[in-house]
Amino acid sequence: MIKALDVSIMGLKAMETRMSATANNLANVNTDGYKKDRVTLSENQHGGVNATAAKVNTPGATVEDQGTTRELSNVDIAEEITDTIPTRAGYSANLKMLQAQDELTGTLLDIKK
């Protein structure tokens, strides 16, 4: 029972990390030379999930401005917005698991009385 809670909490934290990276990318979409973050999810040895953030070093578009060349960020707004959909679904699924675990614990305590 406790393991299920731990796994759900790890899942919530992983989704939080993923959404935070997306928000940071969107906030820096107009920052010259900014490299976006990507969060990779992987299973850990206890059945939970680990979130690992890393920079994506692909070059951004370059523009010529008054004789100087500058590199724009490599953030694609459409990609970032659509990335929020599975993140939100993962967050909701882990939250539902916590709610189900809470109801189960309440039911067991009621039976025990």
Jmol script that loads the backbone (N, CA, C; Angstrom):
load data "model"
ATOM      1  N   MET A   1       0.825  -1.183   0.000  1.00  0.00           N
ATOM      2  CA  MET A   1       0.000   0.000   0.000  1.00  0.00           C
ATOM      3  C   MET A   1       0.872   1.250   0.000  1.00  0.00           C
ATOM      4  N   ILE A   2       1.910   1.295   0.823  1.00  0.00           N
ATOM      5  CA  ILE A   2       2.792   2.450   0.879  1.00  0.00           C
ATOM      6  C   ILE A   2       3.565   2.583  -0.429  1.00  0.00           C
ATOM      7  N   LYS A   3       3.941   1.449  -1.033  1.00  0.00           N
ATOM      8  CA  LYS A   3       4.687   1.498  -2.291  1.00  0.00           C
ATOM      9  C   LYS A   3       3.859   2.189  -3.379  1.00  0.00           C
ATOM     10  N   ALA A   4       2.556   1.912  -3.398  1.00  0.00           N
ATOM     11  CA  ALA A   4       1.689   2.551  -4.397  1.00  0.00           C
ATOM     12  C   ALA A   4       1.683   4.058  -4.206  1.00  0.00           C
ATOM     13  N   LEU A   5       1.674   4.509  -2.966  1.00  0.00           N
ATOM     14  CA  LEU A   5       1.717   5.946  -2.694  1.00  0.00           C
ATOM     15  C   LEU A   5       3.037   6.537  -3.166  1.00  0.00           C
ATOM     16  N   ASP A   6       4.130   5.866  -2.868  1.00  0.00           N
ATOM     17  CA  ASP A   6       5.452   6.344  -3.288  1.00  0.00           C
ATOM     18  C   ASP A   6       5.566   6.444  -4.806  1.00  0.00           C
ATOM     19  N   VAL A   7       5.055   5.434  -5.495  1.00  0.00           N
ATOM     20  CA  VAL A   7       5.125   5.422  -6.963  1.00  0.00           C
ATOM     21  C   VAL A   7       4.291   6.568  -7.527  1.00  0.00           C
ATOM     22  N   SER A   8       3.107   6.796  -6.963  1.00  0.00           N
ATOM     23  CA  SER A   8       2.254   7.887  -7.447  1.00  0.00           C
ATOM     24  C   SER A   8       2.886   9.244  -7.178  1.00  0.00           C
ATOM     25  N   ILE A   9       3.496   9.406  -6.029  1.00  0.00           N
ATOM     26  CA  ILE A   9       4.155  10.671  -5.702  1.00  0.00           C
ATOM     27  C   ILE A   9       5.344  10.900  -6.637  1.00  0.00           C
ATOM     28  N   MET A  10       6.110   9.838  -6.929  1.00  0.00           N
ATOM     29  CA  MET A  10       7.211   9.966  -7.890  1.00  0.00           C
ATOM     30  C   MET A  10       6.681  10.378  -9.259  1.00  0.00           C
ATOM     31  N   GLY A  11       5.549   9.799  -9.656  1.00  0.00           N
ATOM     32  CA  GLY A  11       4.935  10.141 -10.932  1.00  0.00           C
ATOM     33  C   GLY A  11       4.499  11.600 -10.968  1.00  0.00           C
ATOM     34  N   LEU A  12       3.919  12.088  -9.870  1.00  0.00           N
ATOM     35  CA  LEU A  12       3.511  13.497  -9.802  1.00  0.00           C
ATOM     36  C   LEU A  12       4.721  14.422  -9.906  1.00  0.00           C
ATOM     37  N   LYS A  13       5.786  14.068  -9.207  1.00  0.00           N
ATOM     38  CA  LYS A  13       7.000  14.893  -9.268  1.00  0.00           C
ATOM     39  C   LYS A  13       7.613  14.881 -10.670  1.00  0.00           C
ATOM     40  N   ALA A  14       7.572  13.737 -11.338  1.00  0.00           N
ATOM     41  CA  ALA A  14       8.104  13.643 -12.695  1.00  0.00           C
ATOM     42  C   ALA A  14       7.295  14.518 -13.648  1.00  0.00           C
ATOM     43  N   MET A  15       5.971  14.498 -13.502  1.00  0.00           N
ATOM     44  CA  MET A  15       5.119  15.335 -14.358  1.00  0.00           C
ATOM     45  C   MET A  15       5.336  16.814 -14.052  1.00  0.00           C
ATOM     46  N   GLU A  16       5.590  17.126 -12.779  1.00  0.00           N
ATOM     47  CA  GLU A  16       5.890  18.511 -12.397  1.00  0.00           C
ATOM     48  C   GLU A  16       7.196  18.977 -13.055  1.00  0.00           C
ATOM     49  N   THR A  17       8.199  18.122 -13.047  1.00  0.00           N
ATOM     50  CA  THR A  17       9.478  18.438 -13.688  1.00  0.00           C
ATOM     51  C   THR A  17       9.291  18.662 -15.184  1.00  0.00           C
ATOM     52  N   ARG A  18       8.500  17.815 -15.794  1.00  0.00           N
ATOM     53  CA  ARG A  18       8.251  17.926 -17.228  1.00  0.00           C
ATOM     54  C   ARG A  18       7.509  19.218 -17.573  1.00  0.00           C
ATOM     55  N   MET A  19       6.473  19.546 -16.769  1.00  0.00           N
ATOM     56  CA  MET A  19       5.704  20.765 -17.034  1.00  0.00           C
ATOM     57  C   MET A  19       6.544  22.007 -16.759  1.00  0.00           C
ATOM     58  N   SER A  20       7.397  21.938 -15.758  1.00  0.00           N
ATOM     59  CA  SER A  20       8.282  23.058 -15.442  1.00  0.00           C
ATOM     60  C   SER A  20       9.249  23.333 -16.591  1.00  0.00           C
ATOM     61  N   ALA A  21       9.788  22.274 -17.180  1.00  0.00           N
ATOM     62  CA  ALA A  21      10.702  22.441 -18.319  1.00  0.00           C
ATOM     63  C   ALA A  21       9.968  23.047 -19.506  1.00  0.00           C
ATOM     64  N   THR A  22       8.747  22.612 -19.743  1.00  0.00           N
ATOM     65  CA  THR A  22       7.948  23.162 -20.841  1.00  0.00           C
ATOM     66  C   THR A  22       7.664  24.643 -20.608  1.00  0.00           C
ATOM     67  N   ALA A  23       7.291  24.993 -19.383  1.00  0.00           N
ATOM     68  CA  ALA A  23       7.012  26.399 -19.055  1.00  0.00           C
ATOM     69  C   ALA A  23       8.262  27.253 -19.230  1.00  0.00           C
ATOM     70  N   ASN A  24       9.404  26.736 -18.814  1.00  0.00           N
ATOM     71  CA  ASN A  24      10.658  27.469 -18.968  1.00  0.00           C
ATOM     72  C   ASN A  24      11.002  27.660 -20.445  1.00  0.00           C
ATOM     73  N   ASN A  25      10.776  26.624 -21.236  1.00  0.00           N
ATOM     74  CA  ASN A  25      11.028  26.736 -22.674  1.00  0.00           C
ATOM     75  C   ASN A  25      10.141  27.808 -23.306  1.00  0.00           C
ATOM     76  N   LEU A  26       8.865  27.800 -22.944  1.00  0.00           N
ATOM     77  CA  LEU A  26       7.944  28.792 -23.495  1.00  0.00           C
ATOM     78  C   LEU A  26       8.297  30.204 -23.042  1.00  0.00           C
ATOM     79  N   ALA A  27       8.756  30.337 -21.813  1.00  0.00           N
ATOM     80  CA  ALA A  27       9.142  31.655 -21.307  1.00  0.00           C
ATOM     81  C   ALA A  27      10.359  32.206 -22.041  1.00  0.00           C
ATOM     82  N   ASN A  28      11.195  31.322 -22.569  1.00  0.00           N
ATOM     83  CA  ASN A  28      12.431  31.744 -23.241  1.00  0.00           C
ATOM     84  C   ASN A  28      12.380  31.606 -24.754  1.00  0.00           C
ATOM     85  N   VAL A  29      11.189  31.491 -25.324  1.00  0.00           N
ATOM     86  CA  VAL A  29      11.061  31.298 -26.761  1.00  0.00           C
ATOM     87  C   VAL A  29      11.676  32.452 -27.548  1.00  0.00           C
ATOM     88  N   ASN A  30      11.676  33.666 -27.009  1.00  0.00           N
ATOM     89  CA  ASN A  30      12.235  34.825 -27.711  1.00  0.00           C
ATOM     90  C   ASN A  30      13.625  35.221 -27.221  1.00  0.00           C
ATOM     91  N   THR A  31      14.263  34.366 -26.449  1.00  0.00           N
ATOM     92  CA  THR A  31      15.617  34.639 -25.956  1.00  0.00           C
ATOM     93  C   THR A  31      16.629  34.127 -26.968  1.00  0.00           C
ATOM     94  N   ASP A  32      17.418  35.020 -27.511  1.00  0.00           N
ATOM     95  CA  ASP A  32      18.418  34.631 -28.514  1.00  0.00           C
ATOM     96  C   ASP A  32      19.384  33.598 -27.936  1.00  0.00           C
ATOM     97  N   GLY A  33      19.619  32.534 -28.707  1.00  0.00           N
ATOM     98  CA  GLY A  33      20.591  31.515 -28.328  1.00  0.00           C
ATOM     99  C   GLY A  33      20.126  30.533 -27.273  1.00  0.00           C
ATOM    100  N   TYR A  34      18.895  30.662 -26.785  1.00  0.00           N
ATOM    101  CA  TYR A  34      18.399  29.750 -25.747  1.00  0.00           C
ATOM    102  C   TYR A  34      18.245  28.345 -26.309  1.00  0.00           C
ATOM    103  N   LYS A  35      18.679  27.347 -25.548  1.00  0.00           N
ATOM    104  CA  LYS A  35      18.536  25.941 -25.926  1.00  0.00           C
ATOM    105  C   LYS A  35      17.471  25.316 -25.028  1.00  0.00           C
ATOM    106  N   LYS A  36      16.491  24.681 -25.648  1.00  0.00           N
ATOM    107  CA  LYS A  36      15.370  24.126 -24.893  1.00  0.00           C
ATOM    108  C   LYS A  36      15.791  22.935 -24.043  1.00  0.00           C
ATOM    109  N   ASP A  37      15.003  22.704 -22.988  1.00  0.00           N
ATOM    110  CA  ASP A  37      15.180  21.541 -22.123  1.00  0.00           C
ATOM    111  C   ASP A  37      14.205  20.457 -22.556  1.00  0.00           C
ATOM    112  N   ARG A  38      14.613  19.217 -22.433  1.00  0.00           N
ATOM    113  CA  ARG A  38      13.751  18.076 -22.671  1.00  0.00           C
ATOM    114  C   ARG A  38      13.859  17.171 -21.468  1.00  0.00           C
ATOM    115  N   VAL A  39      12.733  16.664 -20.995  1.00  0.00           N
ATOM    116  CA  VAL A  39      12.707  15.760 -19.845  1.00  0.00           C
ATOM    117  C   VAL A  39      12.434  14.354 -20.350  1.00  0.00           C
ATOM    118  N   THR A  40      13.292  13.435 -19.970  1.00  0.00           N
ATOM    119  CA  THR A  40      13.150  12.030 -20.330  1.00  0.00           C
ATOM    120  C   THR A  40      12.667  11.272 -19.107  1.00  0.00           C
ATOM    121  N   LEU A  41      11.626  10.475 -19.284  1.00  0.00           N
ATOM    122  CA  LEU A  41      11.092   9.671 -18.194  1.00  0.00           C
ATOM    123  C   LEU A  41      11.603   8.250 -18.331  1.00  0.00           C
ATOM    124  N   SER A  42      12.009   7.662 -17.202  1.00  0.00           N
ATOM    125  CA  SER A  42      12.481   6.276 -17.217  1.00  0.00           C
ATOM    126  C   SER A  42      12.034   5.578 -15.938  1.00  0.00           C
ATOM    127  N   GLU A  43      11.864   4.283 -16.045  1.00  0.00           N
ATOM    128  CA  GLU A  43      11.440   3.495 -14.892  1.00  0.00           C
ATOM    129  C   GLU A  43      12.625   3.258 -13.968  1.00  0.00           C
ATOM    130  N   ASN A  44      12.382   3.358 -12.662  1.00  0.00           N
ATOM    131  CA  ASN A  44      13.460   3.053 -11.726  1.00  0.00           C
ATOM    132  C   ASN A  44      13.297   1.638 -11.192  1.00  0.00           C
ATOM    133  N   GLN A  45      14.200   1.208 -10.341  1.00  0.00           N
ATOM    134  CA  GLN A  45      14.217  -0.163  -9.860  1.00  0.00           C
ATOM    135  C   GLN A  45      13.041  -0.515  -8.961  1.00  0.00           C
ATOM    136  N   HIS A  46      12.333   0.481  -8.425  1.00  0.00           N
ATOM    137  CA  HIS A  46      11.205   0.231  -7.526  1.00  0.00           C
ATOM    138  C   HIS A  46       9.863   0.300  -8.249  1.00  0.00           C
ATOM    139  N   GLY A  47       9.890   0.450  -9.567  1.00  0.00           N
ATOM    140  CA  GLY A  47       8.665   0.527 -10.339  1.00  0.00           C
ATOM    141  C   GLY A  47       8.145   1.945 -10.507  1.00  0.00           C
ATOM    142  N   GLY A  48       8.859   2.909  -9.971  1.00  0.00           N
ATOM    143  CA  GLY A  48       8.476   4.313 -10.105  1.00  0.00           C
ATOM    144  C   GLY A  48       9.081   4.911 -11.358  1.00  0.00           C
ATOM    145  N   VAL A  49       9.046   6.217 -11.431  1.00  0.00           N
ATOM    146  CA  VAL A  49       9.535   6.908 -12.617  1.00  0.00           C
ATOM    147  C   VAL A  49      10.546   7.973 -12.220  1.00  0.00           C
ATOM    148  N   ASN A  50      11.590   8.088 -13.012  1.00  0.00           N
ATOM    149  CA  ASN A  50      12.590   9.140 -12.829  1.00  0.00           C
ATOM    150  C   ASN A  50      12.471  10.120 -13.989  1.00  0.00           C
ATOM    151  N   ALA A  51      12.644  11.391 -13.690  1.00  0.00           N
ATOM    152  CA  ALA A  51      12.616  12.427 -14.718  1.00  0.00           C
ATOM    153  C   ALA A  51      14.006  13.044 -14.810  1.00  0.00           C
ATOM    154  N   THR A  52      14.577  13.020 -16.002  1.00  0.00           N
ATOM    155  CA  THR A  52      15.906  13.569 -16.221  1.00  0.00           C
ATOM    156  C   THR A  52      15.817  14.670 -17.271  1.00  0.00           C
ATOM    157  N   ALA A  53      16.222  15.883 -16.882  1.00  0.00           N
ATOM    158  CA  ALA A  53      16.190  17.030 -17.809  1.00  0.00           C
ATOM    159  C   ALA A  53      17.560  17.200 -18.454  1.00  0.00           C
ATOM    160  N   ALA A  54      17.551  17.533 -19.733  1.00  0.00           N
ATOM    161  CA  ALA A  54      18.790  17.787 -20.473  1.00  0.00           C
ATOM    162  C   ALA A  54      18.524  18.837 -21.545  1.00  0.00           C
ATOM    163  N   LYS A  55      19.552  19.600 -21.868  1.00  0.00           N
ATOM    164  CA  LYS A  55      19.455  20.598 -22.932  1.00  0.00           C
ATOM    165  C   LYS A  55      19.480  19.907 -24.296  1.00  0.00           C
ATOM    166  N   VAL A  56      18.712  20.440 -25.221  1.00  0.00           N
ATOM    167  CA  VAL A  56      18.724  19.979 -26.602  1.00  0.00           C
ATOM    168  C   VAL A  56      19.571  20.977 -27.378  1.00  0.00           C
ATOM    169  N   ASN A  57      20.723  20.545 -27.839  1.00  0.00           N
ATOM    170  CA  ASN A  57      21.693  21.459 -28.441  1.00  0.00           C
ATOM    171  C   ASN A  57      21.556  21.639 -29.943  1.00  0.00           C
ATOM    172  N   THR A  58      20.390  21.406 -30.494  1.00  0.00           N
ATOM    173  CA  THR A  58      20.200  21.694 -31.912  1.00  0.00           C
ATOM    174  C   THR A  58      20.228  23.207 -32.108  1.00  0.00           C
ATOM    175  N   PRO A  59      20.764  23.658 -33.217  1.00  0.00           N
ATOM    176  CA  PRO A  59      20.837  25.108 -33.420  1.00  0.00           C
ATOM    177  C   PRO A  59      19.466  25.708 -33.720  1.00  0.00           C
ATOM    178  N   GLY A  60      19.285  26.943 -33.269  1.00  0.00           N
ATOM    179  CA  GLY A  60      18.079  27.678 -33.614  1.00  0.00           C
ATOM    180  C   GLY A  60      18.265  28.336 -34.966  1.00  0.00           C
ATOM    181  N   ALA A  61      17.206  28.929 -35.465  1.00  0.00           N
ATOM    182  CA  ALA A  61      17.293  29.646 -36.739  1.00  0.00           C
ATOM    183  C   ALA A  61      18.228  30.842 -36.590  1.00  0.00           C
ATOM    184  N   THR A  62      18.880  31.204 -37.671  1.00  0.00           N
ATOM    185  CA  THR A  62      19.749  32.378 -37.642  1.00  0.00           C
ATOM    186  C   THR A  62      19.114  33.495 -38.461  1.00  0.00           C
ATOM    187  N   VAL A  63      19.305  34.719 -37.979  1.00  0.00           N
ATOM    188  CA  VAL A  63      18.769  35.881 -38.694  1.00  0.00           C
ATOM    189  C   VAL A  63      19.875  36.914 -38.860  1.00  0.00           C
ATOM    190  N   GLU A  64      19.778  37.627 -39.929  1.00  0.00           N
ATOM    191  CA  GLU A  64      20.722  38.702 -40.250  1.00  0.00           C
ATOM    192  C   GLU A  64      20.054  40.002 -39.797  1.00  0.00           C
ATOM    193  N   ASP A  65      20.719  40.747 -38.914  1.00  0.00           N
ATOM    194  CA  ASP A  65      20.132  41.985 -38.394  1.00  0.00           C
ATOM    195  C   ASP A  65      21.186  43.078 -38.367  1.00  0.00           C
ATOM    196  N   GLN A  66      21.077  44.040 -39.239  1.00  0.00           N
ATOM    197  CA  GLN A  66      21.998  45.180 -39.336  1.00  0.00           C
ATOM    198  C   GLN A  66      23.456  44.736 -39.439  1.00  0.00           C
ATOM    199  N   GLY A  67      23.680  43.768 -40.286  1.00  0.00           N
ATOM    200  CA  GLY A  67      25.039  43.304 -40.531  1.00  0.00           C
ATOM    201  C   GLY A  67      25.546  42.275 -39.541  1.00  0.00           C
ATOM    202  N   THR A  68      24.795  41.936 -38.521  1.00  0.00           N
ATOM    203  CA  THR A  68      25.218  40.904 -37.573  1.00  0.00           C
ATOM    204  C   THR A  68      24.283  39.705 -37.685  1.00  0.00           C
ATOM    205  N   THR A  69      24.847  38.551 -37.462  1.00  0.00           N
ATOM    206  CA  THR A  69      24.059  37.318 -37.484  1.00  0.00           C
ATOM    207  C   THR A  69      23.845  36.869 -36.044  1.00  0.00           C
ATOM    208  N   ARG A  70      22.604  36.528 -35.745  1.00  0.00           N
ATOM    209  CA  ARG A  70      22.317  36.031 -34.392  1.00  0.00           C
ATOM    210  C   ARG A  70      21.472  34.769 -34.482  1.00  0.00           C
ATOM    211  N   GLU A  71      21.657  33.912 -33.505  1.00  0.00           N
ATOM    212  CA  GLU A  71      20.920  32.648 -33.447  1.00  0.00           C
ATOM    213  C   GLU A  71      19.723  32.819 -32.526  1.00  0.00           C
ATOM    214  N   LEU A  72      18.559  32.419 -33.004  1.00  0.00           N
ATOM    215  CA  LEU A  72      17.353  32.458 -32.192  1.00  0.00           C
ATOM    216  C   LEU A  72      17.274  31.196 -31.337  1.00  0.00           C
ATOM    217  N   SER A  73      16.306  31.132 -30.451  1.00  0.00           N
ATOM    218  CA  SER A  73      16.139  29.927 -29.626  1.00  0.00           C
ATOM    219  C   SER A  73      15.685  28.764 -30.503  1.00  0.00           C
ATOM    220  N   ASN A  74      15.895  27.564 -30.015  1.00  0.00           N
ATOM    221  CA  ASN A  74      15.470  26.375 -30.759  1.00  0.00           C
ATOM    222  C   ASN A  74      14.131  25.844 -30.250  1.00  0.00           C
ATOM    223  N   VAL A  75      13.355  26.684 -29.593  1.00  0.00           N
ATOM    224  CA  VAL A  75      12.060  26.292 -29.036  1.00  0.00           C
ATOM    225  C   VAL A  75      10.978  26.411 -30.107  1.00  0.00           C
ATOM    226  N   ASP A  76      10.206  25.352 -30.270  1.00  0.00           N
ATOM    227  CA  ASP A  76       9.054  25.347 -31.173  1.00  0.00           C
ATOM    228  C   ASP A  76       7.799  25.427 -30.307  1.00  0.00           C
ATOM    229  N   ILE A  77       7.064  26.529 -30.415  1.00  0.00           N
ATOM    230  CA  ILE A  77       5.895  26.752 -29.555  1.00  0.00           C
ATOM    231  C   ILE A  77       4.869  25.636 -29.714  1.00  0.00           C
ATOM    232  N   ALA A  78       4.584  25.220 -30.930  1.00  0.00           N
ATOM    233  CA  ALA A  78       3.591  24.162 -31.166  1.00  0.00           C
ATOM    234  C   ALA A  78       3.994  22.856 -30.483  1.00  0.00           C
ATOM    235  N   GLU A  79       5.273  22.523 -30.559  1.00  0.00           N
ATOM    236  CA  GLU A  79       5.766  21.303 -29.916  1.00  0.00           C
ATOM    237  C   GLU A  79       5.619  21.391 -28.403  1.00  0.00           C
ATOM    238  N   GLU A  80       5.930  22.544 -27.854  1.00  0.00           N
ATOM    239  CA  GLU A  80       5.843  22.724 -26.400  1.00  0.00           C
ATOM    240  C   GLU A  80       4.396  22.642 -25.910  1.00  0.00           C
ATOM    241  N   ILE A  81       3.488  23.289 -26.630  1.00  0.00           N
ATOM    242  CA  ILE A  81       2.077  23.277 -26.222  1.00  0.00           C
ATOM    243  C   ILE A  81       1.507  21.861 -26.304  1.00  0.00           C
ATOM    244  N   THR A  82       1.796  21.149 -27.399  1.00  0.00           N
ATOM    245  CA  THR A  82       1.268  19.784 -27.515  1.00  0.00           C
ATOM    246  C   THR A  82       1.910  18.842 -26.503  1.00  0.00           C
ATOM    247  N   ASP A  83       3.112  19.150 -26.037  1.00  0.00           N
ATOM    248  CA  ASP A  83       3.776  18.329 -25.023  1.00  0.00           C
ATOM    249  C   ASP A  83       3.059  18.420 -23.677  1.00  0.00           C
ATOM    250  N   THR A  84       2.284  19.460 -23.465  1.00  0.00           N
ATOM    251  CA  THR A  84       1.562  19.589 -22.192  1.00  0.00           C
ATOM    252  C   THR A  84       0.407  18.595 -22.085  1.00  0.00           C
ATOM    253  N   ILE A  85      -0.101  18.093 -23.206  1.00  0.00           N
ATOM    254  CA  ILE A  85      -1.257  17.189 -23.180  1.00  0.00           C
ATOM    255  C   ILE A  85      -0.926  15.865 -22.471  1.00  0.00           C
ATOM    256  N   PRO A  86       0.125  15.121 -22.887  1.00  0.00           N
ATOM    257  CA  PRO A  86       0.434  13.887 -22.156  1.00  0.00           C
ATOM    258  C   PRO A  86       0.937  14.150 -20.736  1.00  0.00           C
ATOM    259  N   THR A  87       1.552  15.300 -20.524  1.00  0.00           N
ATOM    260  CA  THR A  87       2.010  15.628 -19.172  1.00  0.00           C
ATOM    261  C   THR A  87       0.816  15.803 -18.240  1.00  0.00           C
ATOM    262  N   ARG A  88      -0.194  16.519 -18.729  1.00  0.00           N
ATOM    263  CA  ARG A  88      -1.409  16.716 -17.932  1.00  0.00           C
ATOM    264  C   ARG A  88      -2.108  15.383 -17.669  1.00  0.00           C
ATOM    265  N   ALA A  89      -2.165  14.516 -18.675  1.00  0.00           N
ATOM    266  CA  ALA A  89      -2.793  13.204 -18.510  1.00  0.00           C
ATOM    267  C   ALA A  89      -2.035  12.357 -17.487  1.00  0.00           C
ATOM    268  N   GLY A  90      -0.714  12.398 -17.530  1.00  0.00           N
ATOM    269  CA  GLY A  90       0.095  11.663 -16.548  1.00  0.00           C
ATOM    270  C   GLY A  90      -0.109  12.184 -15.139  1.00  0.00           C
ATOM    271  N   TYR A  91      -0.212  13.495 -15.017  1.00  0.00           N
ATOM    272  CA  TYR A  91      -0.451  14.100 -13.711  1.00  0.00           C
ATOM    273  C   TYR A  91      -1.814  13.651 -13.176  1.00  0.00           C
ATOM    274  N   SER A  92      -2.827  13.701 -14.026  1.00  0.00           N
ATOM    275  CA  SER A  92      -4.181  13.305 -13.619  1.00  0.00           C
ATOM    276  C   SER A  92      -4.243  11.832 -13.217  1.00  0.00           C
ATOM    277  N   ALA A  93      -3.565  10.972 -13.966  1.00  0.00           N
ATOM    278  CA  ALA A  93      -3.570   9.540 -13.658  1.00  0.00           C
ATOM    279  C   ALA A  93      -2.934   9.265 -12.297  1.00  0.00           C
ATOM    280  N   ASN A  94      -1.821   9.929 -12.009  1.00  0.00           N
ATOM    281  CA  ASN A  94      -1.173   9.726 -10.713  1.00  0.00           C
ATOM    282  C   ASN A  94      -2.003  10.292  -9.579  1.00  0.00           C
ATOM    283  N   LEU A  95      -2.688  11.386  -9.819  1.00  0.00           N
ATOM    284  CA  LEU A  95      -3.564  11.968  -8.813  1.00  0.00           C
ATOM    285  C   LEU A  95      -4.747  11.053  -8.526  1.00  0.00           C
ATOM    286  N   LYS A  96      -5.312  10.453  -9.557  1.00  0.00           N
ATOM    287  CA  LYS A  96      -6.415   9.491  -9.378  1.00  0.00           C
ATOM    288  C   LYS A  96      -5.961   8.293  -8.555  1.00  0.00           C
ATOM    289  N   MET A  97      -4.737   7.857  -8.786  1.00  0.00           N
ATOM    290  CA  MET A  97      -4.198   6.738  -8.013  1.00  0.00           C
ATOM    291  C   MET A  97      -4.098   7.100  -6.535  1.00  0.00           C
ATOM    292  N   LEU A  98      -3.646   8.311  -6.245  1.00  0.00           N
ATOM    293  CA  LEU A  98      -3.575   8.759  -4.853  1.00  0.00           C
ATOM    294  C   LEU A  98      -4.958   8.834  -4.228  1.00  0.00           C
ATOM    295  N   GLN A  99      -5.941   9.314  -4.974  1.00  0.00           N
ATOM    296  CA  GLN A  99      -7.305   9.389  -4.466  1.00  0.00           C
ATOM    297  C   GLN A  99      -7.877   8.003  -4.198  1.00  0.00           C
ATOM    298  N   ALA A 100      -7.626   7.063  -5.091  1.00  0.00           N
ATOM    299  CA  ALA A 100      -8.096   5.695  -4.894  1.00  0.00           C
ATOM    300  C   ALA A 100      -7.447   5.067  -3.668  1.00  0.00           C
ATOM    301  N   GLN A 101      -6.162   5.315  -3.479  1.00  0.00           N
ATOM    302  CA  GLN A 101      -5.447   4.789  -2.319  1.00  0.00           C
ATOM    303  C   GLN A 101      -6.004   5.389  -1.022  1.00  0.00           C
ATOM    304  N   ASP A 102      -6.332   6.679  -1.063  1.00  0.00           N
ATOM    305  CA  ASP A 102      -6.923   7.344   0.097  1.00  0.00           C
ATOM    306  C   ASP A 102      -8.280   6.733   0.436  1.00  0.00           C
ATOM    307  N   GLU A 103      -9.113   6.492  -0.576  1.00  0.00           N
ATOM    308  CA  GLU A 103     -10.416   5.867  -0.345  1.00  0.00           C
ATOM    309  C   GLU A 103     -10.263   4.457   0.216  1.00  0.00           C
ATOM    310  N   LEU A 104      -9.321   3.701  -0.309  1.00  0.00           N
ATOM    311  CA  LEU A 104      -9.080   2.349   0.170  1.00  0.00           C
ATOM    312  C   LEU A 104      -8.657   2.360   1.629  1.00  0.00           C
ATOM    313  N   THR A 105      -7.757   3.254   1.986  1.00  0.00           N
ATOM    314  CA  THR A 105      -7.304   3.363   3.372  1.00  0.00           C
ATOM    315  C   THR A 105      -8.472   3.741   4.279  1.00  0.00           C
ATOM    316  N   GLY A 106      -9.317   4.675   3.840  1.00  0.00           N
ATOM    317  CA  GLY A 106     -10.499   5.055   4.623  1.00  0.00           C
ATOM    318  C   GLY A 106     -11.442   3.910   4.821  1.00  0.00           C
ATOM    319  N   THR A 107     -11.657   3.111   3.779  1.00  0.00           N
ATOM    320  CA  THR A 107     -12.543   1.955   3.875  1.00  0.00           C
ATOM    321  C   THR A 107     -11.973   0.910   4.842  1.00  0.00           C
ATOM    322  N   LEU A 108     -10.677   0.671   4.757  1.00  0.00           N
ATOM    323  CA  LEU A 108     -10.057  -0.294   5.669  1.00  0.00           C
ATOM    324  C   LEU A 108     -10.141   0.168   7.120  1.00  0.00           C
ATOM    325  N   LEU A 109      -9.969   1.453   7.340  1.00  0.00           N
ATOM    326  CA  LEU A 109     -10.089   1.979   8.708  1.00  0.00           C
ATOM    327  C   LEU A 109     -11.516   1.887   9.208  1.00  0.00           C
ATOM    328  N   ASP A 110     -12.500   2.103   8.352  1.00  0.00           N
ATOM    329  CA  ASP A 110     -13.897   1.970   8.743  1.00  0.00           C
ATOM    330  C   ASP A 110     -14.234   0.528   9.107  1.00  0.00           C
ATOM    331  N   ILE A 111     -13.691  -0.428   8.359  1.00  0.00           N
ATOM    332  CA  ILE A 111     -13.917  -1.851   8.645  1.00  0.00           C
ATOM    333  C   ILE A 111     -13.273  -2.219   9.969  1.00  0.00           C
ATOM    334  N   LYS A 112     -12.113  -1.689  10.234  1.00  0.00           N
ATOM    335  CA  LYS A 112     -11.343  -2.004  11.440  1.00  0.00           C
ATOM    336  C   LYS A 112     -12.044  -1.529  12.709  1.00  0.00           C
ATOM    337  N   LYS A 113     -12.822  -0.424  12.603  1.00  0.00           N
ATOM    338  CA  LYS A 113     -13.538   0.119  13.786  1.00  0.00           C
ATOM    339  C   LYS A 113     -14.490  -0.875  14.273  1.00  0.00           C
TER     340      LYS A 113
END
end "model"
wireframe off; spacefill off
backbone 0.3
color backbone group
